[in-house]
């Protein structure tokens, strides 16, 4: 399992609109093959910044989602609120202790 980490810079003043839009859009990403859940958090220091965390079986599953109609629907719901492009990275499994 991998984790997608997406830093979402929302246009100041549109945070509440974005929160409503992403709440409606989360079922889209969660319905994608290989998705094991997603959550969004709002940054305390800068309330215009949100963090999307998605659990995927693999990076390939995430890339397949990005090539799908589900992603186009996701984009229509969420991308109009971004002040600048989202920054997306992937993290591997938890390191051994």
C-alpha positions in Angstrom: 0.0 0.0 0.0 1.2 3.5 -0.8 0.1 6.9 0.3 -0.6 9.8 -2.1 0.0 13.2 -0.5 -1.4 16.2 -2.3 -0.9 19.8 -1.1 -3.9 21.8 -2.3 -3.4 25.6 -2.3 -6.9 27.0 -2.4 -7.6 30.6 -3.5 -8.1 32.7 -0.3 -11.8 33.5 0.3 -12.9 30.3 -1.4 -12.1 27.8 1.4 -15.7 27.1 2.4 -16.8 26.5 -1.3 -13.8 24.2 -1.7 -14.7 22.3 1.4 -18.2 21.6 0.1 -16.9 20.7 -3.4 -14.3 18.3 -2.1 -16.7 16.6 0.3 -18.9 15.9 -2.8 -15.8 14.7 -4.8 -14.3 12.3 -2.3 -16.7 9.5 -3.2 -15.3 9.7 -6.8 -11.8 9.0 -5.8 -12.8 6.4 -3.2 -14.7 4.5 -5.9 -11.6 4.2 -8.1 -10.1 0.7 -8.4 -7.2 0.3 -6.0 -8.3 3.2 -3.7 -8.5 2.2 0.0 -9.8 5.6 1.3 -9.1 9.3 1.3 -9.3 12.2 3.7 -8.7 15.9 3.5 -7.4 18.1 6.3 -7.1 21.9 6.5 -3.8 23.5 7.6 -4.0 25.4 10.9 -1.2 27.9 10.1 -2.6 28.7 6.6 -6.3 27.9 6.4 -6.2 28.3 2.6 -4.0 25.1 2.4 -5.5 21.7 2.4 -3.9 18.2 2.5 -5.4 15.3 0.6 -4.2 11.9 1.7 -5.2 8.8 -0.3 -4.3 5.2 0.3 -3.7 3.3 -3.0 -2.7 -0.3 -3.6 0.0 1.0 -6.0 1.2 4.1 -7.8 -0.1 2.5 -11.0 -3.6 2.5 -9.5 -3.3 6.2 -8.8 -2.1 6.8 -12.4 -5.0 4.7 -13.8 -7.4 6.9 -11.8 -5.7 10.1 -13.3 -6.3 8.7 -16.8 -10.0 8.0 -16.1 -13.3 9.8 -16.4 -13.6 9.6 -12.6 -10.5 11.9 -12.5 -12.1 14.3 -15.0 -15.2 14.5 -12.7 -12.8 15.0 -9.7 -11.1 17.8 -11.6 -14.3 19.6 -12.4 -15.3 19.6 -8.7 -12.0 20.6 -7.2 -9.6 22.3 -9.6 -11.4 25.6 -10.0 -10.6 26.4 -6.4 -6.8 26.0 -6.7 -4.7 29.2 -6.5 -1.8 27.2 -8.0 -1.3 23.6 -9.1 -1.5 20.9 -6.5 1.8 19.3 -5.5 1.4 15.5 -5.5 3.9 12.9 -4.2 3.8 9.3 -3.2 5.1 7.6 0.0 6.0 3.9 0.4 5.0 1.6 3.2 5.8 2.4 6.9 9.5 1.8 7.7 10.3 -0.9 10.3 10.8 0.2 13.8 
